[in-house]
Amino acid sequence: MKRIIRGIVCMASAALLLCACGKTEDSAGETAGTAAESARRAIRDLNPEDYVTVGEYKGLEVTIDPAEKVQDEMIEQEIESSFADAIEYGDGIEVSNGIKDRAVKEGDIVYIDYEGKLNGEAFEGGTAKGHYLEIGGGRFIEGFEEGLIGVMPGETVELPLTFPDNYYEDLAGKDVIFTVTVHYILPEELPDELLINFCKNYMGLEEVESREDFEKVIRKYYESEYENAYETELEQLVMDAFMENVTVNNVPEDILGDYLAKAKASIDNVSSAYGMEPDEFLQSLLGMGMDEYLDSYRDVVSEYIACQYVANKEGINPTDEELNEKILEEAAEYGYASVEEYLNSENSLSNMEDYREFYMYQNVVQLIKDNAVIHNN
């Protein structure tokens, strides 16, 4: 349960900065929640000792598994998966060593153009150029793939076919004619050229000039993912250890109410984006319903207040200049030229105080982590 609470604390931090998660318009056209934000006190204005008693927060000892190592097998699996994607989605990507000196047989992957006509007129979705198709893969209607067996690359054939009765309404049961040109057959050992072109044209990896380049991209990606996972786990462990040394006396109800309102609005918004009810979304994510999730926010607020104690003692509260710099970086990503313009836009949920609390929390987490004694399993 403690780990779940830590996850919620992380979610709470992120929720303060999530775009449009709870920033709604009321009938007067003003931002809903403004009253709560102005009524509740800022955490930095509290006397933390009135609410929490904080013990030692430096030299905390934690034990953690080292970051995972990238296995060669994983890279090979990603290469195979990317080849499959290149074949499925790589329309228009040609290779220079396609097979042209034998007829098409079952199991071949052919590079084709095709045009389907109904009553002499091309129909929507029935035409493609430079399309890869596995013969016998069962992706096209009955008779299409079978009709290409025995065709030589460079030949064009007409296939009179009938759509099944359970097909889309406009074509169900209709007789059509497909004109198909076979350009070449992919060699059994798929060419790196196909993968490289797919990386450039569909994945935006302009730097990939060889299979080895792509392997480096994959390795770097997984190394980054594993390092991020390690750092996240480490942060959770040190903050768990920190909160073991914190006694909570009481929780300010005005601040708790504000956090609860934002948490609920955020979950409502995100769950809706996934087409799920809030309880269903939280059960899938955290194994708890909305009521239990919101109940945990007493611990969230307590942790923020405990962090405020440390920030005050260590002098690591973010300054206005630092806040403006960080928010301006975020604003620039959305095309806003100033902090004020961004904070008043629909792309920003938060007011300045939300950002201040978020970065205060991040500063304290970093300090506690930097001063922890880390033991690797």
Phi, psi and omega in degrees: 000324180298321180293322177297317178299319178298320177297322179293322176301317178296319178296322180297318178300313181293323183299330179298334186246003180292141181288130171056027178262081178112356178269093185243162182260130175271184186296336180273358179083008179263158182290123178295139181100350181299320181298318180295320182294323182280335184279324184277150179284153173283145180299327181293341180271355178281161164265102188306326182297343176287344187238330182221153171244118187255127177269215183291138177229001174248149179075018178294136182260129177224153178240133186216147172289143178296162178299143179298153177258144178285125180266143179302326181298324180295320180295319179296321178297320179293322177298313180298317179297321180290325174299316179298319177294321180298324179287318184286321186247002188269042177305134177088355178268112181261158173240159186269347185245032176296149182278129182231002188252017175211163183281158179291139177227169179306134178094347178290153169251117185250152178254116192226160162248145175212152175220126178257138180232139175244119183055038176082359181244135177298137180251156185298132179082003184258009184229138176205150175239138178064054184250137176268135181218128175274123180285119184097001180282344176075023182275332180257169183295159184303132178102338182289303183293319179299327182289348180265349178294129181093351179282138177272142174306138184099343180273154174240132181232156174251132182242104174282116186227167178232128177290144180296156182295336181264017180281181178306145190309315185294336185244353184304124177074005184273146175274132181223166175234125176257128172259119189235130173248125176266119181272312179195173177248134177292139176295155182301318173273106187299134184287141177301332180304321179297316180294316182297314178298321179295317178302317183286313189278331186242336183254353179071021181265077184296337184283349184279114178244353182203168176300321180298322177299317181293322176300321178295320178299314181296314181298316180297321180298310182292323176300318178295318179298316182292323179292319177297319179296320178297313181296321178295316178297319180296316178299319179296318182294315182290327178286328171300314181296322178299312184290341173296335181261012180246129173255125180267122180271311174197171184237130178294121187292329181292319179289319178301315181299321179295315179296320180297317180298317180291321179297314181296316180297320180296313180294320177302317183290313182292316180297323178296322179297331178270001181070032183234156171285151182306316179297318180297317180297314182291325176297319181289329184272315188235354181073029178213158178272179184298317182299314180293322178299313181292325177302326183291347184290345171298320177292324179298310181296320179299319180293321178296320180292320177298321178293325178297323176302312181294318180299320178294315184293323184267353181067041183241026171292136179295137178278165177301321180296315179296317179299313181300320181295315181293316182291325179296324176299316179294319181299322182297329179296333179260004176085020179262143186268345183218159178297317183298315180298319181292314182296336178268002184266168179287346181280349181240123174284324201267153166266178185300324183292325175300314179297319181300315180293321179299310183286331172300312180301315180298320179298318182290317177304316181295318180298314181295319179294317181297332183259003181281156174261112188261124175249126178266134177295000000 
